[in-house]
Amino acid sequence: MSQEKDFLILTSLVAIGIIFISGLAVIFHSPVVLPLVVIAILIAPLILYQYTEKGSELAENLEKIMFFITFAVICISIILLYRPL
């Protein structure tokens, strides 16, 4: 259990680093990276919240929901890409 908590701490530090570095990239280079900043800001608290039992259940439910959303987006993309002109 201790190793799992260590892993969550390191993962959250990576998420915080992503927020910082991509924020710098948006400021100094290009606003194209802005979605990465938004996603990292949303994911970092969820990673830190996984210490609790409710947090891990929430993460599993979000994982299932995101799987179906990703599957639907891929299907729609393939349909739009290969539709007859």
N, C-alpha and C positions, 0 to 999 in steps of 0.2 A: 504494500500500500504506500509506503514511503517513496518508492521509486516512481509510482504513478503520480504522486503529488509533485515530485521533482520535475517530471516530464511536463506536467501542466504549467509549472512556473516557467520553465524554459520556453514552452510554446507561447505563453502569454508575452514573454519578453521579445520573442520573434515578432509577434503581432504588433507590439508597441514599436519595434524597430521599423517594421514595414510602414506604419503610420508616419513615423518621423522621416524616413528616407523618401517615401513617395510624396509627402508634403513638400519636402525640399525640391523634388523633381518638378512638382506643379508650379512652385514659386519661381524657380530659376530656368526651367526649360519649356515645358509644354503642359497645357491643361488636359491633354489626352489621358494623363495618368490619374486624373481626379476620381474616376470610379474606383480605382484601387484604394485610394485614401478612404472613401466612404465605406467600402466593404471591410477594410481593416478596422475602422472605427466601430462597425457593427459586430465584428467577430471577436475582438479583444475582450469585451466584457463577458461574452458568452463562454469564452475559454476560462476566464477567471471564476465564473459562476459554477463550473463543473465540480467544484469541491463538494458541493452538497448533493444529497440524493435527488432532490427536485431538479437540480441543474443537469445531472446526467440523464434523467428521464426526458427533460426538455430537449437536450442535445439529440437523443435518439429519435424523438418525434420530429424535430426539425430536419434531421437527416432523411427520414422517410419522405417528408413533404418535398424537400429539395430534390430527391431522386425523381419523384413523379413530375415535378416542374421541369427539371432538366430533360427528362425523357420526352415530355410534350414539346419543349422548345426544339429539340433535335428533330422530332417528327415533322414539326411545322417547317423547320428550315429545309429539310430534305424535300418536302412537298413543294415548297416555293422554289427551290433550286432546280428541280427536275420537272417542273410543270411544262406542258407544251405551249409554245408561243402562238 
